[in-house]
């Protein structure tokens, strides 16, 4: 009898393993469309961009020359590159800090039962659905030197108008603020989802132990929000580092190259200066900056999730 049971178990085990293997094979076929999409539209264009970065191609002609590392040497000796890197990091890191800080504050406020909570959530999220280019033009009408709403208000009180968009020391920060205003709603929604997933039992136990509101926030809310923080930080860094539309609408990268990001500088090099080889080199640089910062943020906050 025991031998029969053993044989049946063996057959059942083999059948189960076979079914599991077949299921895994079928899942691989389901991954195939996504893999093909990523390969055709992301991996191949990036690799082709790397190839072009070793050439002097102007973006239009059928012929070009391979120049080795000449474009990379040119890039690191170009003062504009360092201005562009500084601005790109400002847009990426500055937007990330502000969007996460404000998004968390909104989420904490709107997670409570307050009046007009749904309406407030809608108003905060509404700018997300507007095109960044249109949002940039809206704020251009606000900050414009001539007939701008800001200067109209200032001059009405007898003060001199401010050329905010034409000031190289100010306009990068205006771009960060506009980008933050538009996309803070995404951070708010993600944090709201995280807050609503925290059991009230933790807070009730903390109240019984006499923990203050700040202690509950520090010891319960923040650790439990670690996955939401990870998602928001990575999304915000990638979005900020590749900022393009709002810069085009507000400053066009000016004055000079003072507010250029890597994306706008590449666009200018390719279409205005017909210098595709150098544009591709700048593209490779920003791709590595995004990759490194995103992986560092992901590694750091994932470690915090495990510790929490």
Buried (B, 14 or more C-beta within 10 A) or exposed (E): EEEEEEEEEEEEEEEEEEEEEEEEEEEEEEEEEEEEEEEEEEEEEEEEBBEBBBBBBBBEEEEBEEBEEBBBEBBEEBEBBEBBBEBBBBBBBBBBBBBBEBBBBBBBEBBEEEEEEEEBBEEBBEBBEEEBEEBBBBBBEBBBBEEBEBBEEBEEEEEEBBBBBBBBEBBBBBBBEBBBBBBBBBBBBBBBBBBEEBEEEBBEEBEEEEBEEEEBEEEBBBBBBBBBBBBBBBBBBBBBBBBBBBBBBBBEBBBEBBBBBBBBBBBBBBEEEEBBBBBBBBBBBBBEBBEEBBEEBBEEBBEBBEEE
